[in-house]
Amino acid sequence: MTAENSFTSSAVSPLAAIALKLVGVVTIASALLDFLVLLIPPDFLNAQWQLNATTQIVDRGIVPLVGIALLLAGFWVERSAGKSAQPGTLLTDLRFWACAISSLLGLIFLVVTFLHVNNVRITTQEALAQVEREANQATSQLEQRLEGELNQQQSQLQILFEDDALLQQAIEAGQLPAEIEQFRGNPSGLDEFLTQRAGEAQQQIATEIGTRREEARSQVRREAIKSATRVSISSFIMAIAYIVIGWTGLRRLLSMGGA
């Protein structure tokens, strides 16, 4: 190796080590601060709040992992260059704190894996109940509207039956069926006819409401499955990565006395 290459290697390696460690520390600190901000204001008894919080934390979960990797890589580069300084105790060794944070995050993400699935279950049940309430409310409003229209039609027809000209005009305009004339002087038959037509309209609209309700229920279930699968699997994978890095690093540091 020439003197120039030796100088370049000895100059670049410490600089690279410092840069890696600095970027690693900044990345870890900013990620932990971001996690803390996501939890403010806390509402731990609210399943929807927990669901939103865990989803955002898992989506950002890779950031501190990258920071830990950069920090440990910085120490490796420093050791490779033969420039590493032995820390006094484990408490003053950044590697110890990085591995401790990694272990803690691993346990947190492991808990989040199961917590998220449970919160998805709870919020899905609430969403399905809301869909059912809205469908029942729409059905109730439909029944009230049809009942009001039925009474109104009965009153209007009584008026039309007293005026042949208006009755014929309404029939020719397509506002009334031609067979309506047979119910003149037959109130019970008219009530039965109007009730039948209202029942047909109610059945048609009720079928439409039922279809929309099933579509909404299917959509809620699909979104629940997607959320539970994506977030829980991602959280579990990151939990394994954090735990492996953290526990392996701690075991090595403790066995070597921080070296």
Secondary structure, 3 states (H helix, E strand, C coil): CCHHHHHHHHHHHHHHHHHHHHHHHHHHHHHHHHHHHHCCCCCCCCHHHHHHHHHHHHHCCHHHHHHHHHHHHHHHHHHHCCCCCCCCCHHHCHHHHHHHHHHHHHHHHHHHHHHHHHHHHHHHHHHHHHHHHHHHHHHHHHHHHHHHHHHHHHHHHHHHHCCHHHHHHHHHCCCCCHHHHHHCCCHHHHHHHHHHHHHHHHHHHHHHHHHHHHHHHHHHHHHHHHHHHHHHHHHHHHHHHHHHHHHHHHHHHHHHCCC
